[in-house]
C-alpha cells in the first residue's frame, strides 16, 4: 500500500517513486509539475513513526533515523529553487516528543534546503477552537514563501471525523512577491 501520493491539476513529470534504496517502499515520491510560478518539484514523504520496524526487532525510532539519513543523501543542497518537501514528518517542529538527536537530525536535513511553513503553533480552525502543532508539514525552498495557512480541522460538515490529523491548506507565492493591495 502506497503511503504517499502527490496530486496536481497539471500532469507530473520526472516521477521518482523510490528515491533511495534505503527508503522503505511506498514512503517517498518526487515529481515535477508546472504551476503559474513555473515548474515546482515536490517531494512527498512519510517518515516512519517511532515504532516502525519494532515487529522486526528494530529499536524504537530506528527506522525514523534511517529514513532521515537516506533523505539527506537525496535532497539537493542548498534548495533555492521552486521545491517543496511535504507529508508526514512524524515530528513536531519545534520538538515535543521526538528524541533530541532525531530532532537535531531533521533540522540538519532541512537546514539550507527548506523553510518549514507549518512549524510551531498553527491557527485554530473554525470548527475546533484550539491551536495545534502538526506532524504533517510543508517545507519550501528559498524561491517560495508561505503567505497563508488555514487549518480545516478533523471533521466533515456532517460531523464525521475525517482523519486523526487536521487538514491544512497553505498558500504559496514567489518569495519577495508583494500583492498590489499591500
C-alpha positions, 0 to 999 in steps of 0.5 A: 500500500502506497503511503504517499501520493502527490496530486496536481491539476497539471500532469507530473513529470520526472516521477521518482517513486523510490528515491533511495534504496534505503527508503522503505517502499511506498514512503517517498515520491518526487515529481515535477509539475508546472504551476503559474510560478513555473515548474515546482518539484515536490517531494512527498514523504512519510517518515516512519513513526517511532515504532516502525520496524519494532515487529522486526526487532528494530529499536524504537525510532530506528527506522525514523533515523534511517529514513532521515539519513537516506533523505539527506543523501537525496535532497539537493543542497542548498534548495533555492529553487521552486521545491517543496518537501511535504507529508508526514514528518512524524515530528513536531517542529519545534520538538515535543516528543521526538528524541533530541538527536532525531530532532537535531537530525531533521533540522540538519536535513532541512537546514539550507534546503527548506523553510518549514511553513507549518512549524510551531503553533498553527491557527485554530480552525473554525470548527475546533477552537484550539491551536495545534502543532502538526506532524504533517508539514510543508517545507519550501525552498528559498524561491517560495514563501508561505503567505497563508495557512488555514487549518480545516480541522478533523471533521466533515460538515456532517460531523464525521471525523475525517482523519486523526490529523487536521487538514491544512491548506497553505498558500504559496507565492514567489518569495519577495512577491508583494500583492498590489493591495499591500 
